[in-house]
Amino acid sequence: MVRKVSRNAGKYTLKRKSKQYKRTNHRPHPAKTIVTRSQCSISGNVFHRLPSEVFDIILDKLSVLEISVFCMVSKEITRYLVDYISTHAWKNKMIIESFHFSTCLQQRFTIGHYRDLGLMFKRCTLLLPTKDRLKFIFSKFSEISCFTIEQCLSPDCIAFSSLGAFLQTLIAGWDELECHRVFNFLCDITNLLQKVEMVITGNPGVRWDLELQLRLFCRQVLLDPWPNHPECRFWLALLLKPWPLVCQARLLLILFGPLLPEGTLGWQGLVARGLPHSALWDLARALLLLFGHVDVKDLTSNSMLTILEELIVIPQPWLLENVARLMVLCGSGLCYAVLASKAINGRLLEMSRLIVHIILVCEKDGYHMSWAVKLVQQISMVFSTAPEKFRFIQQLENMFSEVTRDIFELSLEGNHFEDREAFQTLCILLDSIAHFHARFLHTFLK
């Protein structure tokens, strides 16, 4: 008996074979992976195909700024560039060691070059801890004599200015903790604190060369490069913090006091003769930087008053006109704080004499006399009773007469030059008294 074949048997077989064919020929697509630039090694880029000597020749053609951009390509590139800039050949080519130039164009180029170096080292050492970064960076400059305090006394040397531009670019954006580490590192490699101690504990002017070197280093490396007040105040506070208030006053005078034409500090000029406001402006600006935001009632104002009291007796008590000019340059807030402190402590004689010289300075330097009148009005508010206010006004008027007699007697005793200078001061004082009283009376008659 012949078995009947199902009509659908062939169809089933073909379909099954077709499915098997499709199943055997289907290959899954490989999984896609994303590779970032930082994950690419140098072996995977075009530079791996070049001999290292050829790659170094390419790097030799790059400027400092171009290297700083190139090091951001990948970690492997950064490591290679760190090794490259560590060679003596690159150091001799790219790190300028001569800082005595005759033209301003050469000076600006060198300072700009060190600013570019700061950006390059900032980027090349981005992945290192702060301490390791500083060790690596400053190891490149350790043998440059002009970067060392007391090694170069040339008046036209711009090494400290170049180092300041480098440091400013390097640490821009760093937080306060990292900047503290930078300061401590600089103190260690330069013996900064030991050198400061030598000049603030010795007699003024004995180590004039070290005083000038410290002034240049602190100003040009740490203070002057910062255009904003908060950063400059931060570094100035770090310089002053290790020392007692008496030594802080001495250090402020070393850093910001007047200079003689030959470049040394004019210690005796503050005592012997009246100085122009330009000679005292840097010192006034430093005081404003430290204490300009301090309220008179604030506890920290005691520190400010102590520093000011110590400042105006270095190396000996200053000529009172210089004290008054410094107060005027410091503005209403600090000036009022000093005078109000004397009034509260019963030092009316000192306060009145200082007010008279402030009025004299306003007349000499062309300030509006209404400012001095307003200052006297504010001081009068310190006294709570009418008799105390009258005693203050009476003491001030008596002081006008006393200072006038003193200057008149000085004009009779001096030589021809001093006689003429004292007579001119007497005339200015009389004018200032007249202008002050006119403004003062006008205020009450309104």
HUPE-V652162 format. One record per pair of residues at least 4 apart in sequence whose ideal C-beta (glycine too) atoms are under 6 Angstrom apart, sorted by sequence separation. I is the first residue (numbers start at 1). GAP is how many residues later the second one is. D is the distance in whole Angstrom. If there is no record, write none. Layout:
# HUPE-V652162
i=I gap=GAP d=D
i=I gap=GAP d=D
This chain:
# HUPE-V652162
i=5 gap=4 d=6
i=8 gap=4 d=6
i=35 gap=4 d=5
i=40 gap=4 d=5
i=50 gap=4 d=5
i=62 gap=4 d=4
i=73 gap=4 d=4
i=90 gap=4 d=6
i=91 gap=4 d=5
i=121 gap=4 d=6
i=128 gap=4 d=4
i=134 gap=4 d=6
i=158 gap=4 d=6
i=174 gap=4 d=4
i=186 gap=4 d=6
i=191 gap=4 d=6
i=197 gap=4 d=6
i=202 gap=4 d=5
i=207 gap=4 d=6
i=214 gap=4 d=6
i=215 gap=4 d=6
i=216 gap=4 d=6
i=217 gap=4 d=5
i=218 gap=4 d=5
i=219 gap=4 d=5
i=220 gap=4 d=6
i=229 gap=4 d=6
i=237 gap=4 d=6
i=243 gap=4 d=4
i=252 gap=4 d=6
i=253 gap=4 d=4
i=260 gap=4 d=5
i=268 gap=4 d=5
i=275 gap=4 d=4
i=280 gap=4 d=6
i=287 gap=4 d=6
i=288 gap=4 d=4
i=294 gap=4 d=5
i=307 gap=4 d=6
i=313 gap=4 d=5
i=318 gap=4 d=5
i=330 gap=4 d=4
i=332 gap=4 d=6
i=336 gap=4 d=6
i=347 gap=4 d=6
i=348 gap=4 d=6
i=361 gap=4 d=6
i=367 gap=4 d=6
i=414 gap=4 d=3
i=418 gap=4 d=6
i=432 gap=4 d=6
i=436 gap=4 d=6
i=40 gap=5 d=6
i=42 gap=5 d=6
i=43 gap=5 d=5
i=50 gap=5 d=5
i=62 gap=5 d=5
i=85 gap=5 d=5
i=101 gap=5 d=4
i=128 gap=5 d=5
i=152 gap=5 d=5
i=174 gap=5 d=6
i=187 gap=5 d=4
i=219 gap=5 d=5
i=226 gap=5 d=4
i=243 gap=5 d=5
i=296 gap=5 d=6
i=318 gap=5 d=5
i=330 gap=5 d=6
i=342 gap=5 d=4
i=362 gap=5 d=4
i=383 gap=5 d=4
i=414 gap=5 d=5
i=42 gap=6 d=6
i=101 gap=6 d=5
i=141 gap=6 d=5
i=145 gap=6 d=4
i=146 gap=6 d=4
i=187 gap=6 d=5
i=226 gap=6 d=4
i=260 gap=6 d=5
i=269 gap=6 d=6
i=294 gap=6 d=5
i=312 gap=6 d=5
i=383 gap=6 d=5
i=71 gap=7 d=5
i=294 gap=7 d=5
i=362 gap=7 d=6
i=47 gap=8 d=6
i=125 gap=8 d=4
i=199 gap=8 d=6
i=240 gap=8 d=5
i=257 gap=8 d=6
i=258 gap=8 d=4
i=327 gap=8 d=4
i=342 gap=8 d=5
i=343 gap=8 d=6
i=411 gap=8 d=6
i=414 gap=8 d=6
i=223 gap=9 d=6
i=342 gap=9 d=4
i=380 gap=9 d=5
i=383 gap=9 d=6
i=71 gap=10 d=5
i=294 gap=10 d=6
i=362 gap=10 d=5
i=125 gap=11 d=6
i=146 gap=11 d=6
i=171 gap=11 d=6
i=199 gap=11 d=6
i=258 gap=11 d=6
i=312 gap=11 d=5
i=411 gap=11 d=4
i=147 gap=12 d=6
i=199 gap=12 d=5
i=223 gap=12 d=6
i=339 gap=12 d=5
i=410 gap=12 d=5
i=411 gap=12 d=5
i=146 gap=13 d=3
i=222 gap=13 d=5
i=291 gap=13 d=4
i=359 gap=13 d=5
i=96 gap=14 d=6
i=407 gap=15 d=6
i=411 gap=15 d=6
i=121 gap=16 d=5
i=147 gap=16 d=6
i=258 gap=17 d=6
i=407 gap=18 d=6
i=408 gap=18 d=6
i=407 gap=19 d=5
i=258 gap=21 d=4
i=59 gap=25 d=6
i=256 gap=26 d=4
i=257 gap=26 d=6
i=256 gap=27 d=4
i=256 gap=30 d=4
i=324 gap=33 d=4
i=328 gap=33 d=5
i=400 gap=33 d=6
i=40 gap=34 d=6
i=42 gap=34 d=4
i=252 gap=34 d=6
i=324 gap=34 d=5
i=41 gap=35 d=5
i=38 gap=36 d=5
i=301 gap=36 d=6
i=305 gap=36 d=5
i=321 gap=36 d=5
i=325 gap=36 d=5
i=343 gap=36 d=6
i=37 gap=37 d=6
i=38 gap=37 d=6
i=218 gap=37 d=6
i=320 gap=37 d=5
i=324 gap=37 d=5
i=215 gap=39 d=6
i=343 gap=39 d=5
i=215 gap=40 d=5
i=339 gap=40 d=5
i=149 gap=41 d=6
i=296 gap=41 d=5
i=82 gap=42 d=6
i=284 gap=42 d=6
i=336 gap=42 d=6
i=340 gap=42 d=5
i=81 gap=43 d=6
i=211 gap=43 d=5
i=287 gap=43 d=6
i=352 gap=43 d=5
i=356 gap=43 d=5
i=352 gap=44 d=5
i=356 gap=44 d=6
i=271 gap=45 d=5
i=280 gap=45 d=6
i=284 gap=45 d=4
i=280 gap=46 d=5
i=284 gap=46 d=5
i=353 gap=46 d=6
i=97 gap=47 d=5
i=99 gap=47 d=5
i=200 gap=47 d=4
i=271 gap=47 d=6
i=274 gap=47 d=5
i=275 gap=47 d=6
i=348 gap=47 d=5
i=352 gap=47 d=4
i=356 gap=47 d=5
i=114 gap=48 d=4
i=118 gap=48 d=4
i=122 gap=48 d=5
i=130 gap=48 d=5
i=267 gap=48 d=5
i=270 gap=48 d=5
i=277 gap=48 d=6
i=117 gap=49 d=6
i=280 gap=49 d=6
i=111 gap=50 d=6
i=115 gap=50 d=4
i=119 gap=50 d=5
i=200 gap=50 d=4
i=65 gap=51 d=5
i=68 gap=51 d=5
i=72 gap=51 d=6
i=107 gap=51 d=5
i=111 gap=51 d=5
i=114 gap=51 d=5
i=118 gap=51 d=3
i=130 gap=51 d=5
i=134 gap=51 d=5
i=200 gap=51 d=5
i=64 gap=52 d=4
i=68 gap=52 d=4
i=71 gap=52 d=5
i=110 gap=52 d=6
i=114 gap=52 d=4
i=118 gap=52 d=4
i=270 gap=52 d=5
i=64 gap=53 d=6
i=67 gap=53 d=6
i=71 gap=53 d=5
i=100 gap=54 d=6
i=111 gap=54 d=5
i=115 gap=54 d=5
i=211 gap=54 d=6
i=68 gap=55 d=5
i=183 gap=55 d=5
i=64 gap=56 d=5
i=100 gap=56 d=6
i=160 gap=56 d=5
i=164 gap=56 d=5
i=208 gap=56 d=5
i=233 gap=56 d=5
i=100 gap=57 d=6
i=160 gap=57 d=6
i=164 gap=57 d=4
i=168 gap=57 d=4
i=99 gap=58 d=5
i=163 gap=58 d=5
i=249 gap=58 d=5
i=99 gap=59 d=5
i=161 gap=59 d=5
i=248 gap=59 d=6
i=99 gap=60 d=4
i=160 gap=60 d=4
i=160 gap=61 d=5
i=164 gap=61 d=4
i=245 gap=61 d=5
i=249 gap=61 d=4
i=253 gap=61 d=6
i=205 gap=62 d=5
i=245 gap=62 d=6
i=249 gap=62 d=4
i=150 gap=63 d=5
i=204 gap=63 d=5
i=149 gap=64 d=5
i=246 gap=64 d=5
i=250 gap=64 d=6
i=364 gap=64 d=6
i=363 gap=65 d=5
i=369 gap=66 d=5
i=373 gap=66 d=5
i=369 gap=67 d=6
i=373 gap=67 d=5
i=149 gap=68 d=5
i=363 gap=68 d=6
i=360 gap=69 d=5
i=363 gap=69 d=3
i=370 gap=69 d=5
i=369 gap=70 d=5
i=360 gap=72 d=5
i=359 gap=73 d=5
i=359 gap=77 d=5
i=277 gap=88 d=6
i=155 gap=108 d=6
i=204 gap=111 d=4
